[in-house]
């Protein structure tokens, strides 16, 4: 398996595209110079793609009647509906393209996966949460591996993200083969050690669930639990071993994840 076949969504500004509200970008070295060597990017800038233009008025999340709304900062124009509609449409397109992970711009009111400031009508920060586009994509594909560029600054976190990307890719490629139940048991066997490092009991229960299972009923459920277990934390030692198995010949990436 070559990682060149694996596509990841990414906030366009992280690739150096001049799509920010001020006409600038947020080029991120690790994203471009490490991950970009091994994965194919599918860039998205929700704000440009809904027609806001560059440069443009800043937007932010505002708490209105217990709901976080997306407003233009100065004119107070509410663009929540436009962004929500776009999120659904673009989410379907990304599924069709076949992405296996997403790198978001942190703190963006459209793209931040978490901890984005939410203001009250007076402009005070009263809460934090996901950006509106990121929220829609994560709700649509809850098992999709996601991270911000800030998350990828830590070695264990970046290892975990890449581990999940490869596992997500392997699972979806496996499903395309129209497997039989014995194939699913073999798939589990190949990944059992990787799963054990994240949650041994859940891994064992997942294996036991294959006994007497009906594939037509249980394939989706198995995939949800397989990817769910891998979303749990693990030690760096385990992640290094898991990546060594998942990456196969692409050990150069593992070396870069340790040191970049």
N, C-alpha and C positions, 0 to 999 in steps of 0.2 A: 504494500500500500504506500503510495506517495502522498505526502501532505500537500503537494501542489494541486491535488484534486479537491482539497477541502476549502470551502468558501466560508468567510466570516463577514458579517456585517460590521460596519465601523462608522463612527461619526466623521464626516468628510473633513472637518477642520483638523482632525488629528493627523491626516495625511498631508497637511500643508496646503489644502485648498482654501482660497481666500473667500470664505463663506460666512464669517462672523458678522455680527451686527455692525461692527466698526470697519468692515472690509478687510480684517486681518484673518489670521489662522492660529491654530494651536498645535503646530507640528510637534509630534512626540517621537523621540528617537527610538525607544524600544519597540514601539508599534511598527515603525517603518523599517528600521535597520535590523531587527531580529525577526519579529513575527512576519513582517512583509517578505522575508526571504523564503518562508515555508508555507504560507497560506495565500489564498487569493482573496483580495478585499472586494466587498460590495459596498461602496460608499453611499451614505445617506445624510442629507442635511434637511430635516423636516421643515425648518423655517423657510429655506429657499424653495423647497419643493411645493409648499403651499402658496408660494407667490409673494412672500414678504420682501424679496429683493435684498441686494447688498450694495451699499450699507443700508441700515434700516433702524427703525425705532426699537429700543430694547423691549423685551417682554419679561414678565415675571408671573409667578404663581401667587394668587390672592385668595384668601379664605373668604368665601361668600356663602352665608347660610350653611356652614359646616362643610362646604365643598370647595376644593381647590380649583379655581378657575384660572385660565391662561389669558392674561390681559396685556395689551400694549401699555408700557409704563407711563407715558405722558398723556396720551389721548384717552386711555382707559378703554379702548376698543376691545371687546371680548372675542377672542379667536378660538375659544375652547371647542366649539362645534367643528370648525375647519380642521383643527389638529386631530380631533377624535376620529373624524371621517377618514382623514389621511392615514392615521395609524392603522385602522382596519384594512384599508386598501393596500397600503405598503406592506403590512404584515402578510397578507395573502401572496403578494408578489415575492417576498423574501422566502416564503415557504416553497413557492414554485421553483425559485432559483436553487433552493437547497442549501441554506446556510446552516452551519453547525456551531455557531457561537456568535457573540456580538461584543464589540468593544465600544463603550459609550463615553461621551465627554462628561466628566464629573461636573456636578452642580449646574448643569444646563437646565433651564426650565422646560425644555422639550426633551432633552436626551439624557439627563442625569438618571442613573438607575436607582439612586437613593440619596438621602440627605440633602436634597435641593431645598433651599429656603422657601418657606411659604409665609407670605406677608398678610397682615391685616389691612383693611382699607386705608389706614393711616401710614402704611409703609413699614411698620414694625414686623420683625421676624417672629412669628408665633408658633411655628411648627416646621418640620422638615419631612420630605417624602420624595417619591420619584417624579421625574419630569413626565409630561403628559404623553409624549410619544413612547418613551421607554416603558411607562406603566401599561399602555395598551399592548405593546409587543410582549412584555413579560407575562401579562395575563393571558394572552393568546397562546403563548408557547412557554409554559412555566418550567419545563425541563431544559430549555435552551440555556447553555452556559453563557453567562454574561459577566462583564467586569467593566470597570472604568479604567482610564489610564492611570489613575492614582492607585487603584488596587494592584495593578501590574507592577508597581514599584517595589513590592515585596517579593522575595524569591519564593517562599512557600506558596503565596497566593497565585503567582504567575504559573508555578508548576501545577497547582490544582486546576486552574483554568484550562491549561493545555491538556491535562489528563482528561478532563471532562469533554473537551472538544473532540479528542480522538475517540473516546468511548461513544459519544453521541453519533459520530460519523460511522463507527463500526456497527452500532446497533441499526441505524437506518439502512446501511448497505446490506446487512444481514436480512432484514425484513424484505428487501427487494428480491431475495432469492427464493421466495415462497417456501419457507422451511417447513419440515415435518417436526414432530415432537422430539424425535431423537436428535435432530439438528439443534434444537433449542437447548437440549440437555448438554450437548457438546459445546455450544456457545457458552453456556454457564460455566462448564468445566474450564474453559480457556481463560475465563475472567474471574474465577472464584477467588484466587489469591488477591487480586486487585480489590475486589469487593470486600473481602475480609478485613483489609486494612482500614476500611471506613466504618464498618459496623458488622462484627462477626455474627451476632445473633440474627440480624435481618438477612444477612447473606445465607445463613443456614436455613432460615424459614423460606426464603425464596427458592432454594434448591428443593426443599421438601414439597413445595407447592407444585413442582413438576410431576410428582408421582401421581399417576392417574389423571393428569390434567387433560383437558380437551383444547387442542391448540387453537381452534377457531375462536374459542371464548377467552383464552388466557394469554394470547400473544401480546395484546395491547397492555394488559395488566402487568405482565412480566416486564415489558419495556419501561413502564412508568416506575416500577420499583427498582429496576436495574439502575436507571438514571437518577432516581431519588437517593439511593444509597450513595452513589458517587458524588452527590452534591454535599454530603456531610464532610466535615473536616477530617484530616488525617495528618500523621506526623510527616515531617520533611523526609525522614528516612524512607517511609513507605512510599511517598510520592516519587522519590527518585527511582525506587525499584519498579513501581508501577509504570512510570514513563519509559524506563528501559525496556519493558515488555511491550508496551503499546506503540512505541515509536519504531521498533524494529531497526531498520537500517539507518534511520534518521537520528543517529546519536549526536550529531553536531548540534541539533536543536537543544538537546538536554544539556550539553556543555554550555551553551549560550545562556540558557535559563539559569544556570548556577552562578554565572559570573557577570552577565550584562547589567 
